[in-house]
Amino acid sequence: MANRQQRRHPGKPQGMTYAQQLAQKKKQDEMWTELAKDTMLEVKSQIEVQRAMWLWVMAMNDAFGIGPDRFKQFADCVDRRAEWFETMKKDGDEEYASEKLRLEAEKVTGIDIQYLYEAEFRAAEARMREEDICDQNHSGGH
């Protein structure tokens, strides 16, 4: 008889109703599903970055005839710049480091470089401020 009880499943946790147990399992399943989605999104992003790098390599070869030796020099320089960026993030903050990186890129390219979706974010902020002002005007300024 002792062996039989030892092999039994322990059942639900002490003090939990069956509904609480199901709710807990559902919450855990949702957490794992969300984690899997986040991981898949990160993998897809990394694949897109890799493809973009391949396009840059091909374009540099097409435009300037850069071959294996110069690409090795380029890769080494990218590594040094990545270390520079990571050091700035550690020493300051990520926002400062990103802005410094953007400004440096703008300087060397001579192109006005904006953050992705910056214009859309600014437009959304302006709409939100405008709606807030309208709401305040309609509610008597409170």
C-alpha positions in Angstrom: 0.0 0.0 0.0 2.9 2.4 0.7 4.2 1.9 -2.8 0.9 2.7 -4.3 0.6 6.1 -2.5 4.1 7.0 -3.4 3.4 6.6 -7.1 0.2 8.7 -7.0 0.2 12.2 -8.5 0.3 14.7 -5.7 -2.8 16.4 -7.0 -3.6 20.1 -6.8 -1.5 22.3 -4.6 -2.6 22.6 -1.0 -5.2 25.4 -0.5 -6.0 25.9 -4.2 -9.4 25.3 -5.7 -9.6 23.6 -9.1 -10.6 27.0 -10.7 -7.5 28.7 -9.2 -5.3 25.9 -10.5 -6.8 26.2 -14.0 -6.3 30.0 -13.9 -2.7 29.6 -12.8 -2.1 27.1 -15.6 -3.7 29.4 -18.1 -1.5 32.3 -16.9 1.6 30.2 -17.3 0.6 29.1 -20.8 0.0 32.7 -21.8 3.4 33.7 -20.4 5.1 30.9 -22.4 3.2 31.9 -25.5 4.2 35.5 -25.2 7.8 34.6 -24.5 7.8 32.4 -27.7 6.3 35.3 -29.7 9.0 37.7 -28.4 11.7 35.2 -29.2 10.3 34.7 -32.7 10.2 38.4 -33.3 13.8 38.8 -32.1 14.9 36.0 -34.4 13.1 37.6 -37.4 14.6 40.9 -36.6 18.1 39.4 -36.5 17.5 37.7 -39.8 16.4 41.0 -41.4 19.6 42.7 -40.0 21.7 40.0 -41.5 20.1 40.4 -44.9 20.6 44.2 -44.7 24.3 43.6 -44.0 24.5 41.3 -47.0 22.9 44.0 -49.1 25.4 46.6 -47.8 28.3 44.2 -48.6 27.1 43.6 -52.1 26.5 47.3 -52.7 29.9 48.3 -51.4 31.5 45.7 -53.8 29.3 47.0 -56.7 30.0 50.7 -56.1 33.6 50.6 -54.9 35.0 47.2 -55.9 35.7 46.3 -52.3 37.0 42.8 -52.0 37.9 40.3 -49.3 40.9 42.1 -47.8 39.1 45.5 -47.5 36.0 43.8 -46.2 38.2 42.3 -43.4 39.4 45.8 -42.5 35.7 47.0 -42.6 34.6 44.1 -40.3 37.4 45.0 -37.9 36.3 48.6 -37.9 32.7 47.6 -37.3 33.8 45.6 -34.3 35.7 48.6 -32.9 32.7 50.9 -33.4 30.4 48.4 -31.8 32.7 48.3 -28.7 32.8 52.2 -28.8 29.0 52.2 -28.8 28.7 49.6 -26.0 31.2 51.5 -23.8 29.1 54.7 -24.3 26.0 52.8 -23.2 27.7 51.5 -20.1 29.3 54.8 -19.2 26.2 56.9 -19.8 22.9 55.8 -20.9 21.5 54.1 -24.0 19.6 57.2 -25.2 22.7 59.4 -25.1 24.8 56.7 -26.9 22.1 56.3 -29.6 22.0 60.0 -30.2 25.8 60.2 -30.3 25.8 57.4 -32.8 23.1 59.1 -34.9 25.1 62.4 -35.0 28.3 60.6 -35.9 26.5 58.8 -38.8 25.0 62.1 -39.9 28.4 63.8 -39.9 30.2 61.2 -42.0 27.3 60.7 -44.5 26.3 64.4 -44.9 22.7 63.1 -44.7 20.0 64.3 -42.3 19.5 61.1 -40.4 16.3 60.6 -38.3 15.2 57.8 -36.0 12.9 55.3 -37.5 9.3 56.5 -37.2 10.4 59.7 -35.5 8.0 61.8 -37.7 5.1 59.5 -36.9 5.8 59.7 -33.1 6.0 63.5 -33.2 2.8 63.7 -35.2 1.1 61.3 -32.7 2.4 63.4 -29.8 1.1 66.6 -31.4 -2.4 65.0 -31.9 -2.4 63.8 -28.3 -1.5 67.4 -27.1 -4.2 68.9 -29.4 -6.8 66.4 -28.1 -5.9 67.2 -24.5 -6.1 70.9 -25.2 -9.5 70.4 -26.9 -10.7 68.3 -24.0 -9.6 71.0 -21.5 -11.4 73.7 -23.5 -14.6 71.7 -23.6 -14.5 70.9 -19.9 -14.2 74.5 -18.9 -10.3 74.6 -18.7 -10.0 72.1 -15.8 
